[in-house]
Amino acid sequence: MTRPGRRRWDWNRNEWLGILNGWAVFIGDGFMSSTVVIAGFATRLGAPNWMIGLLPGIAFGGWLLPQLFIASRVRGRPYKLPVYRSAALVRTATYIAMILITAFLADQPALCLTLFLTAMLVNALASGVSGLPFLEVVSKTVPSERRPRYFATRNLYGGLLAFGAGILVRQILAGDLAFPLDYTLIFSLGTAAYVLGYWIFGLVQEPPDAPQAAQGFRAELRSIPVTLQDRPFRAFLHLRLLLAAASMSESFYAANALRNLNFPAASLGVFVMAVMGAAPLANPIWQRVAERRGSRRILRYATAVSVLAAFWALTVTVLRPPQPLALPAYLPVFMLSSIAAQGFNLGHTNYLLNLAPDHARSRYIGTLNTLIAPALLFPALGGLLADWLGYAAVFTASILLGLAAWIVGGQLKRDA
């Protein structure tokens, strides 16, 4: 019998591989955050606000778009992991392409940004191919009662490691390496971490699924109205759409700091440290909420925190404190945004896996992610709003959308 003090580390081999995968991916995220590091890179190249807003839309929207198609392909497969491995190879190639584009084309900003965003899009689509098999494998290898602790452990210690990545980002950007070699090094370190994570998860020993009849993509499309008849699923979809729209501010927290508040480029590393350092603090709290109150409560609390992040950004932007105080005054924006993101990551995944019937898990995941993908283009609209009325207008819009999401969150099924 396992002693209570060792309960946190009572994982089997498959669970350990999933946790180690998460830690490596967190490190990669620390080096290649689309809302901080890549946004800073694009800002350095003179990208317009609509393009900066498009960055997380590409990163997350591309992840969601192909999932209904992938659901139609993997449903009849007893093993989903080979699909994950194939997508990981494509993602590795695109990360290498980003490194080469940064190193050799930064003196041609328009061409560099175009090719870099194209590589990001291909990478995001490949991540969408791998995302559904990843969740399927997790749902088969981690019992539902252990998933909150599983994801919290991934996020907790992954966040600590990613905090170290933020320290390195700050040192590299404040060091002697000239642009674009500083970003080339940062993206290379992120790529190495991602590739290690993909290899580790590829070692999971996946149990086979019971045979299911394969369905074509058209059949999956025709099944959408059937899935939408599930009222708890429909309420969850409404919440996710509102949250995707409310997330438009996250694209501009770093750009606002560099362009509007005149922070130095090295402050991006401090922002990464704030984002990643807040994650280990938040995850034990979110885990306890998930185990005691359920995923619904997590989603509502995380929504409130995300609204507070946008409100904090708006307040600092309007008040514009003097330079010695500006950086510490602005850091809570990234900390609150990170705390909210950890809650969403844990709450979204657990709620959906608990909500979806075992026989229709792929269909529920694919339907939800496909339908919310277009909403992730809202940050690009936020960029146009920033060009027209300024960053304060974007933060205000996020606050209003977040409050609407908090209200809709009260309609979710309570026992999920």
C-alpha angles and dihedrals in degrees: 000000000000116000114241091241091061097045094107092061097043095115131140123228096270092048092049091052090052091049093048089048089055092050092052092047091050090055090050090050090053091058097038106033107161093209097047117017101028090038088053090049091051091047090052089054091052098251116176118248094254089058092048088051089051093059099080089036089059093042097049103021092053088051090057104039103075097042099098089052090048090049089059090051102045100039094088095040116100089206123046100177096085089063089053092051093050092050090048090060091054092048091051090053092051093050090053088050090053090053093051093045091052094047099047109024106042090104087065100054099182094050092041093052093045095051093040092053090046090054089047091052094050089047092050093049090050089049087054089055090052097039099073094046088048092056091043091053092046091050090053098044102037118056114232094245090056098046098088090054091041094055093039091054091048091050099039100055093028087059091053091052091046089053086063088052088055090054090053092047090054093047093048094048091046093044135087098274110114123227125298095020090065091059091040089059092046093051091046092055091048091050092052091053093048094049091051090051093050091050092050095051090046087066093065114120101230119203113225122255122235110266113274130182111258116238128204125237092259090055089052090051091049089051093060095086089049091052091047090058086074101095097202089050091049092051090050090051091053090051093049092050092053093046091050090053093045091054092072091102094062090072092059106041091092095037090051090053094050101038105029106025094035098230117170119256092250089066087077088074090053089051091052089050090051092049095046097036092056092054097071090049093050101043100069088051094048090046091054091048090050093050096044105029106020135241094290091066091048091054093052094046092047090050090054091050092050090053089051090052092055091045091051091050090049092050095051091044092053097041095041098199117212117278100262089055099035098083098048089042092054099042095081088066090067094039093052091044090052093048090052092047092054090051092049093048092053097037098045095049097044094043093051095044090049092045098048119083113238093243092051101035095119092047093051093047093045095045095049096046094045094050096049096044096088090054089064088072087073091096089063088055086047087057091055089048089051091052090049104040106005135252093295090067091053092051091049092052090051091052092053094046091047092053089052089051091051090055093048090048088067088067094062122113106272101215097056 
